[in-house]
Amino acid sequence: MNWRDQYSRWSTKTDLDPALAAELRSHESNQTILEDSFYKTLEFGTGGMRGEIGPGTNRMNIYTVRKAVQGLADFIAAEGEEAKRKGVVIAYDNRRMSKEFALEAACTLGANGIKTYVFRELRPTPQLSYAVRYLNTHSGAMITASHNPPEYNGFKVYGDDGAQLIPDDADRLIAMVNAVENELEVETKPAAQLEQEGLLEWVLEELDEAYAKELQAVIMDRELIRTWEKDLKIVFTPLHGTATVPMKRGLKDAGFTNVYTVQEQAVPDTEFSTVRSPNPEEADAFELAMNLGEQVDADLLIATDPDADRIGLVAKNTDGEYTVLSGNQTGALLLHYLLMKKKEAGTLPDNGVMIKTIVTSELGRVIAEAYDVAALDVLTGFKFIGEKIREYDETGEHTFLFGYEESYGCLIEPFARDKDAIQPGLAAAEMAAYYKSKGMTLYDGLQDIYKTYGYFYEDLASFTFKGKEGAEKIQRIMNVFRDDVLQGNLPEETDFVEDYQRGTRVYMDEQTDEVIDLPSSNVLKIFHKDGSWYCLRPSGTEPKIKCYFGVRGGSAAEADEKLRSLKKQVLERLE
């Protein structure tokens, strides 16, 4: 069925949702918008789906949500009545239509005889992850588009361990979603009826209490906090999202009293009206936090993205100016502090493991190995870290200590199984107190780490190509770089290339191949002989292709020059 047929199917439906019907009529003379809205079905992938809100098969709306949820319902029903009884817990963030989509999901599941627990108020992704485990549900669902622009929303699915689905389960779910033929005809039941039948239950306070108690396991040195909390000043902004309640409570319960919240950004806002992008990866998202920090002379600034699974930190540099720490730097600081405190306390296990993604800095590996902790790489996406945590729970091969990715996500205690901004928020506050006790900032602590382990510098370049043409262009870029590898058209300093789609590691000098024991993914990573590397990866959730860079130098100047040279070489080829 081509896009015109799909459009006709929607536009002639007499009982189409009135708001969607009106928007569709407003586009009837704009073929470009209509084609992009209907040329494909919004893809449901291993982590769920994400897209712009609006009418059409390629948009987030009540019908595409119902289709995805019907697939989830079929997935659950295939496992029997006990799975249906255990049901699904659903949470949502502050975005446009988030609560409405959450209720649509509950009404669709209820029509299939599946119990749902729905958060009465918006709450973060990590709390949803925890709620799956606490309530012992079959699955979890989170309505969020993370830090995407306001016009986006999404739907993520979690397994019974609170992690995003492992590949085999995800593949089965995707097949069932794709098997739902007509999103416009999916059955639902009224919420009031489901409440009476005991198939819809609203939750909040009990889960807030339980999650808050678990959070305190992150704190390692309460005496340090008692001694220094009066001298430590923290500024926090949830960037209009979901972290306000759990972060403020977590910091208070840990003993931090000088916490200043950016009030303009503490109010949930579908438009994120005070920021260009609600993303702690973007330095300008900290503008209001820095203004407040200057006013109160804060030691640490904390920002979380809308669904509170990513965290950004800001500390004063040697000139007393606020400096945004990267996700790689934040992860290295937290990992180093965690391992140091565990070693001091004698609680560092013999079989500890740190897990990071393939595009995350190698500094984490070096730190972990210095403490005799194993370091493991997984594909990009925190679901692969969650998968390993589950595996080690079952086998006992390793004790999970820390997991992180360069894109500002990490996990310390595995009571949640997705990245959790609240946990590192509390840990960063304690860490800031530790460095303050030594007359240092987090920035100073980072410089000490560099001096000890080497200057690991990283950067990222992203290119956005929207729509059908954009998707085709991204694939052409990947094809060109793969052709370079096959034809040997690479600089002489290239050592080896990892192609995660083919599952091979190719050594350029020896022309030999090795198998990479990771799932297939459309990613290329090229290593140079001096340890520098770059990686090309199309985003799985946004119309982007990302190019990651990493170098190691003996000094800041050497690392700077290596990074500048590597970026120039790769971006010239990319362009």
N, C-alpha and C positions, 0 to 999 in steps of 0.2 A: 504494500500500500504506500503510495507516494504522499508527500506532505499535503498536497491539495485534497486528497481523499481523507486524510486525517482531519484536516481543517473542516471539511464538509461534514464529517461525522460529528464534530463538536458543535459547529455553528447551527446545525439543524436539530440538535437535541432540544426538545421543547421545555424540558424542566432543568436545563443547565443552571447551576448556581447563578443567581442574578448578577452578582458583582463580577464574576468571571465572564458572563455573557456580555455585559456592558463593556468591559475592557476589550473583549474580542471584537466587538463592533467598532470600537475606536481605532482598531488596527486594520480594518477591512480593506483600506486602500494602500497599505504599506506591505508590499510583497516580501521585502527583506525581513521584517519582523515576523510575519506569518511563517515564512519558510524556516527561520531559526526556531520558532516555537513548535513546529510540527515535523521537521525533517527527520527526527529520530525520537526514540523513547528515552527519557531521562535515565541515564545508565545507573543501575543498581550494582555496585561493586562490592569488594570484600569488606569495606567499612560502611556500606550503606549508600546513600545518595545525597547529592548536594546540587543546588541549582538556583537560578533566578526565580523569584515568585511571579506567577502570572498564569494565564490560560495556555493550555497546550500540552502535548505529550512530552515536550522537552523542558517543562517548567515544574517548579514546586507549586502544587495546589492540592485541594482536598481530594481530587481524583487520583493523582499520581501517588499521593500518600496512601490512599485506600488500596491501590494496586500493590504497593510495596508491603503494606500490612497484611493484605490477604495472602500474599506469598509467605509471610512470616507465620500466619495462622495455619496454613497448610503444612508448613515445616514442623510446627509444634504438634499438630494433629497426627502427623505421621508417626510420632513417637508415643501416641496413646493417651488415654484419659488422665493418667497421672501427670503427664506434661501439661495438659490443658488445665488441670486443677492448680498446679504450681503457678502457672500464669506468667505474666509479664509486668515489670515495673517500668513506669514511664515518667521521665522528667523533661524539662524544657527550659530554654533560656529566655532572654528578653526580646528576641527578634519579632519582626512582623509575623503574625499568624502562628507563633510558636505554641501558645496555649491551645489555639483552635486546632492545630495539627495534632497535638497530644490527645485532645478529646476525640478527634476523628479516628486516631489509632485505637483508642479504647473502645469506641463504638463499633469499629470493624472487628476487633478481636472478640468483643462480647457477642456479636452476631454469630460468631463461630463457636460460642460456648466456652471461651477462654477467659479466665479471671484476669483482671488488671488492677494494679495499684498505681494511682496517678498522684504525683506531688501536687499539693494544693497551691503552692507558690513556686516560683522559679527557683531552681537550685542547680549547682554546677555538675558538669560531666563526672568528675571523680566521685561525687556523692551518689550519683546514679549507679556508677560502677560498684560502689560499696553496698548500695541498697539491694542489688541483685543477690549478693552474698548474704546479707543480713536477713532478707525475707525468704531466702532459698527459692527464688523464682527460677523458672526455666530459662527466661531471657530478660533482657532489658532493652529499652529503646530511649534514645535521647534526641530531642528535637533541637538542633543547633546547626549553625554554619560556622561555628568557631569565630575566627576573626575576619571573615569575608565581609565585603561591603554590605550596606543595609538591605539591598535588594535581594540578597541571598537567604535561603534557609536550607535545612538538611535534615536527614533522618539516619541515625546510626543505630546499629544493633549489637547487643552484647550477649555473650554466652552465659552459662550458669556459674562460671567462675568469676564473672564481672569483667572479663576481658573481651575485646572485640573478637569475633569468631575466628577460629583457626581455619586454615585454607580449605580443608575438606568439607567442614560444616558450611563455610561461606559459599562454596561452590554449589552445594545442595540447595541452600537458601536462594541463591541467585537464579538457579534453574526454576525453582518454584515461583519466584516473582515473575520471571519471564514467561512462565506458562499461563499467567493470568491474562486472558485475551482482551478483555474490554474493561478498562479502568472506569468507564462511565456507568457500569452496571454492577459494581461491587456492592454487596449488601451491608447495611449498617443497622444498628438498633439505637433508639433514643437513650441518652445517658441516664435519665430518670428511671427508665424501665430496668436498665442494667443494674442500677443501684438497688432497686427493690429486689432483683433476682440474686443479689449478692455477687454479681460479676464485675462490679466496679466499686473500688474502695479508694477514698481519698486519704493520703498519708502526708505527714510532715514532722510533727513534734518528736515522736519516738525516734525517727531516723536522724533528726538533728542532734538529739542527745547522744545517740550511739556513735555517730560519726565524730562528734566533738571529743568524746572520750578516747576514741582510737587515735585521733590526731596527736594527743599528748605523748604517744610513744616516740614521736619524732624528736622530742626534747631530750638532750643527752646530759646537760650540766645545769641543773636547776640552781645550784649554789652560785654559779657564775651569773645567772640571770638576776638572782636576788641581790647580788652585790652591785651590778652595773646597770640595772634597768632604769634607775632614776636619772642616770647620766646619758642614756641612749635615747635618741629621738628618731622615730620612724614615721614616714609619710606613706600612706597607702591609697591607691586608686583602683577601683574595680573596672574602670573604663565603661561605666554604665551597665555592667553585666551582673553576673550571679554571685560573685565572691564576697559581697559585703557582709552577709550574715556569718558564714563560716570563718572567714579570715579574721574579722574583728573579734569574734568569740574565741577563736584559737589563740590569738595573740594575748588576749586578756587572761585566759585560763593558764597560759604558760607563764604569766607574771609580768608581761610588758604593759606598762601604764602610759608611757609617752607616745601614744599612737595618734597621729593626726590624719584624718580622712579627707580627701579632696571631695568636698560636699557636692560640687557641681556635677561630679561624675559618679556619685554614690546612688543616684537615682536611675533606675532602669529606663532606658531610652532606646526606642526602636531605630532611631535615626543616628545615634551616636553623635549628637549635635556639637559636641565640644572638641572633637578630634577629626582629623582627616581620615584616619583609619584606626579602628579599635584594636590595635595590634601592638603588644609590647616589644615586638621586634623592630618597630619603627621608633626612632629617637623622638620624633615630634609628638608621639603619644604621651610623652612625659612632661609636656610643656607646663600644664597646670600643676603637676606634682612638683616640678622644679621650682615654680614660683612659690608654692607653699613651703617647700624645703628651705628656700632662702630666707623666708620670713621667720621660720622657727629654728633655723640652723640644724636641720636634720642630718643624721649620720647615714641613713639608709632610706631609699625610696623603693617602693614595691608597686608594680602594676601587674594586673592579671587581665587576660583576654575575656570576652563575654561569657564563655562557658567555663572559665576558670580552670582550664587544663594547661595553659601556658603562663609562665611567669617571666617578668623582666625586672632586673635590679639596676639601681643607679647608686654610685658611691662617689665620694670626693677624691679627685686625683691629687698629685703632689702639689699642684698650684691652688688647691682648695676649690676647684671647679667640679661640678657634677659631670660624671662620665657614665654613659650607658654601657653596661657589661653585655657582651654577646651571650647567646645560649651556650656556646662552647666554654666561655670563661666562667659563667655561672655554674655550669656542671662540674668543671674542674675544681672550683673553689669548694663546692658542696662535697664532692667526692673526697678531696684531700682532708677536709675538716672531719668528715664522718669517719674515715679510716684512722686518722690520727687519734680521735677521741676514743674509738673502740680499742685501739691498741693500748692506749694509756690505761683504759679500764679493764683490760684483759678479756674483752668480750669479742675480739676479732676471731671468727671461726676459721678452722684450718681449710675448709672447702668453700670459702667465700667466692662470689663471682660478681663482677661488674659487667653490665650489658649495655652496649651502645650501638648506634646504627652505622652503616657503612659510610655515611657522609658526615659523621661527627668526628671532631678533632682526635688525633692520635695521642694528645696529651693525657686523656683519660686512661688509655692503655698503659702509658709509662708510669703514671701515678699508682694505678692498681698493682702493677707488677712490682713496684718498689715496696709494697706492703704484702707481697706474696699472695695477692688476690688475683684470681683468673680474670682475664678480659675476653669478652666474646663480642663479635660483630654480628648483627642481623640486618635484614633489609630495612629500608626506610619505612617507618610506620610503627607506632607504639604497640600495635597488635602483635608484632613479632617478639617484642620484649615480653608482653603478657603471655604469649605462647610458651616461651622458655621458662617463665616463672612456674607455670602450671606443670611443665615437664619435670622441673627440679623438685617441685612438691611431691610428685609421684615417685621419682627415682631416688631422691636424696643425694644425687650426685653433687649438687652444689647448694649452698645457702645464698639466696639472693640478698645483695647488700645495696645495690644502687643501679638504676637504669636511666639513661638519658639520651636525648637527641639534640642536634644543633639548633633545631627550631623551637627552643625555649621550653621544652617539655622534659620533666623528669619525675621519678618516683623513688621514694625512700623506703617506706614501709608498705608491704604488699597487701594491706587490708583493702586497698583499691587496686585495680588491675589495669588502669589506664593512667596516663600522665596526670599529675595532680599538682596544681599551682598552690594549693593551700599548704601542703606538707613542706615544700621548699621555702614558702614564705615564713613559716615558723622557724625552720632550720637556719635561714638566712639571718633572721633577727638574732638568734643565739650566736651565730657566727660573727655578726657585727659586734656583739657585746664582747666576744673573745678578742677580736682584733683591737677593739677600743681599750680593753684592759692592757694592751701592749703599746698603746699610743699610736695605733695604726687604723687605717680604713680597709674596707674590702679591696679597694684598688691596690693599696700597699701589699696586702696579702697575696694578691695575684702576681705582683712583681716578684715577690719572694719565691712563688711557685715557678715562675719563668726562670729565675736565676738557678734554681735547684734542678729543674728537669729539662730546660731548654725553652727557647722562644717559639712556641707553636702559634702561628698566625693563620687565620682563615677568613674567607670572604665568600659572598654569594652574589651572583647576578641572575635576575629573573626577567624573563621576556613573556609578555602576555599576548596571546593571539586568540581572540574570541571567535566563536561560531564554527561552522563547518570548515571554512577556509583555514581558520586558525589551527584546527585539529590536524588538517592535512599538512600544513606547514611545519608543525612540530614534528610530525613523523618523517618529513623529508630531511629535517635537520639530523635526526637520529640516523637515518639511512646514510647520509653523507659521511658522518663520523665512523659508522661501521664499515663503510667502503674504504675509508682511510686505513683502518686496521687490516682489513683483508688484503689491501694492495701494498701494505708496508709504507704508506705515505704519512709517516710520523717523524717528528724530530729525533735526531740520533741520541738525545739524552733519555728517550723513552726506555723504561726498563721492562714493564709488562702491562698488559691491559686485561681488566676483568669485565667480561660481558655477561651480565646477570640474566639476560634473556636467553642466551645460548648455554649459560652455565659453565663457561670456560674461562680459564686464566691463561693468557697467551704470553710467553716470554719472547721478546723481540730478537735478542741475540741468538738464542738457541733454537728458535722456531719450534718450541715445544708447548704442549697444552696440558693443563691440569683441570680437573673437575672442581667446580665450586659447589659445595654442599648447601645450597640455599634455594628457595623456590624461585621459579622463573619470574623475572621482572624486567621491564624495558629500561634498563639502566646501563650506562657505560662508565667505567672508572679507569683512568689512565695514570700510571705511576711513573715518575722519573727516578733516575738512579740516585739522586740526592735525597730521596724521601718525599719530595714534593708530589702532589697529586691534584687532579681535577676530575670532576664527575658530572655527567650529563644525565638529568632525570626529568622526564615529563611529570608534572604533578598529577596525582590521582584524583584530586578534589577541586582543582582550579584550572582554567584554560591557560596554563603556564608551562614553560620549560625552564628548569632551574639548572644553573651551572655552579657547582661548588668548587672551592679552591682551598688547598691546605699546604703549608710549608713549615719547615723547622729550621731555625737559625741559631747560631751561637750567641747572637746579640739581637737587640731590638732592630738596629739598623740593618743587619744582614737579613733578618726575617722580612722586614719591610721591602727591601730591594727584591728578594726572591718572590714575594707575593706580587709586587708590581709587575715584574717581568713575566711571571706565569699568566697573570690575567691578560696582559697585553697580547701575548702570543695566542691564547685561546680565543679571546673575544674577536680578534682580527679574523681568525678562521671562521668563527661563528657568523660574523657579519657578512 
